Amino acid sequence: MTVEKIKILFTIGNLDIGGAEKLVINQVKNIDKERFEPYLCTLFPYGENNYAKVLAELKGIPYRAFNFRGPGDIVSWFRVYKFLRQEKFDLFCCHLFESNFIIRVLNLLLGRKPIFIFEHNVYWQKSWWKIAADKILALETVKIFVDSQAILDFTAKQENIAKSKFAILPYPIELVEPKQFDPVKMKQTLGLPANSVVVGTVGRFVEQKGQVDLIQAAKKVLEKIKRDGVYFLLIGYGKLESELKTLVNDLKISERFLIRPAREIKEILPVLDIFVISSHWEGQPIAMLEAMAAGVPVVATAVGGIPEILIDGKNGLLAEPKDPDSLADKISLLLDDEALRENISQEAKVTVSNYSLPVYIRKLEDYFLDFFPANH
C-alpha cells in the first residue's frame, strides 16, 4: 500500500550564514523523502553573507522566497497567505521569531494545521510585544523545540508558557573528514604562517558573541606567553567589524590577531589548535559541537546551555563571561599544556558522538509522525 507523503513547509527569515539557517537546510536536506515532501520558504531578503550556494545544491526540493520589508508589509502578508492556501501543507516547521510569528498568525486563518517552532537562543532583550505574541500563539503551537535546558527554563519563565509545551532537541552536527580540506593551503589563504599555533573562532560580529573580550584576552595571552608562533583568528561578518578591527589596531596586536571574512566553519577547523566561544549569552552553539567533533579543544564562557555540554577540565575549559582575564587564563593553560589539549580533544569527541545528524533527524520525524499515525 502506498502511503501518502506528509507535505511539510520549513520556514525561516532568510538564509544568511548562521546556526539556525544551517539547521533548517539540514532538516530539509536530510528528512526522509519516502514519508515527507519538504518545501523550503524564506520570508525576508538575504544579506551579503548567505547560504545561497548550499541552497542551490538542494536538488528536487521546492523553494519559495518572499521579500517582507517589515511586519507592516501588507502586500507580502497577502502573498504568503495566498501561497499557503494554494500549496495546502499538512504541517509547518518554523525557525526564529519573524518566521514563527508570520506563519503562526496565518495558520489561524488556514484551518490550524499542526505547527512546530524553534527557539534558538536566550532572548533576554526580546520586546514586550514579541513576548506577548509568543505567549498567545503558543496556544496554537504543537511543540516549541529548544536545544538546551537553559533555553527551555528561560523561555518558559519569560513567556509564562508551560514547560510541557517544550521539547529539548539538541543541535545536530555533520562530521566532516579533515582530509577534505588542506590546512596548509588554508593557512596561506588566511595569511597565517605554516607552522603557526592558531586560536580562533567563527561567528557573527555582534555584541552577543563577546569578541571584544576575546581581543582583550588575546592581548593578555600574547604578553604572557611571549611565543612568536601563536596567532589569533576571527572569522565572520557583522555590524561590529569596524569596531573590532579598530580595537585590534589600538592594542597593537594586528600582526598576530587576524580578522577575516565569513567562511564555512568546516574549512576553518582544520587550521585551529584551540576554538574559543566568548559569548555573553548563548543557547547551545553548534559551532562548539562542530569543533569538539573535529577534535579541536574548546574554551567557552559558562553561559546558557554551554555548561550542559562542556565539563571544565574534562572535555573543554569554561571561562567566566565578560571577563577577558578569565578567558586569557584558560587559553594560556591550553597553549602551555599539550597533553591537556590532547586529553580534552579525545573526551570532546566522545561527548558529541550522540549528536549525529541522522539521530537528530529521526527524533524530529517522530514528533511530526505523531500527528499522522498511518505514515509510521
C-alpha positions, 0 to 999 in steps of 0.5 A: 500500500502506498502511503501518502507523503506528509507535505511539510513547509520549513520556514525561516527569515532568510538564509544568511550564514548562521546556526539556525539557517544551517539547521533548517537546510539540514532538516530539509536536506536530510528528512526522509523523502519516502514519508515527507515532501519538504518545501523550503520558504524564506520570508525576508531578503538575504544579506551579503553573507548567505547560504545561497550556494548550499541552497542551490545544491538542494536538488528536487526540493521546492523553494519559495522566497518572499521579500517582507520589508517589515511586519507592516508589509501588507502586500507580502502578508497577502502573498504568503497567505495566498501561497499557503492556501494554494500549496495546502501543507499538512504541517509547518516547521518554523525557525526564529521569531519573524518566521514563527510569528508570520506563519503562526498568525496565518495558520489561524486563518488556514484551518490550524494545521499542526505547527512546530517552532524553534527557539534558538537562543536566550532572548533576554532583550526580546520586546514586550510585544514579541513576548506577548505574541509568543505567549498567545500563539503558543496556544496554537503551537504543537511543540516549541523545540529548544536545544538546551535546558537553559533555553527551555527554563528561560523561555518558559519563565519569560513567556509564562508558557508551560514547560510541557509545551517544550521539547529539548532537541539538541543541535545536530552536527555533520562530521566532516573528514579533515582530509577534505580540506588542506590546512596548509593551503588554508593557512596561506589563504588566511595569511597565517604562517605554516607552522603557526599555533592558531586560536580562533573562532567563527561567528557573527560580529555582534555584541552577543558573541563577546569578541571584544573580550576575546581581543582583550584576552588575546592581548593578555595571552600574547604578553604572557606567553611571549611565543612568536608562533601563536596567532589569533583568528576571527572569522565572520561578518557583522555590524561590529567589524569596524569596531573590532578591527579598530580595537585590534589596531589600538592594542597593537596586536594586528600582526598576530590577531587576524580578522577575516571574512565569513567562511564555512566553519568546516574549512576553518577547523582544520587550521585551529589548535584551540576554538574559543566561544566568548559569548555573553549569552548563548543557547547551545552553539553548534559551532562548539559541537562542530569543533569538539567533533573535529577534535579541536579543544574548546574554551567557552564562557559558562553561559546558557546551555554551554555548561550542559555540554562542556565539563571544565577540565574534562572535555573543554575549559569554561571561562567566566563571561565578560571577563577577558582575564578569565578567558586569557587564563584558560587559553594560556593553560591550553597553549602551555599544556599539550597533553591537556589539549590532547586529553580534552580533544579525545573526551570532546569527541566522545561527548558529541558522538550522540549528536549525529545528524541522522539521530537528530533527524529521526527524533524530529520525524517522530514528533511530526509522525505523531500527528499522522499515525498511518505514515509510521 
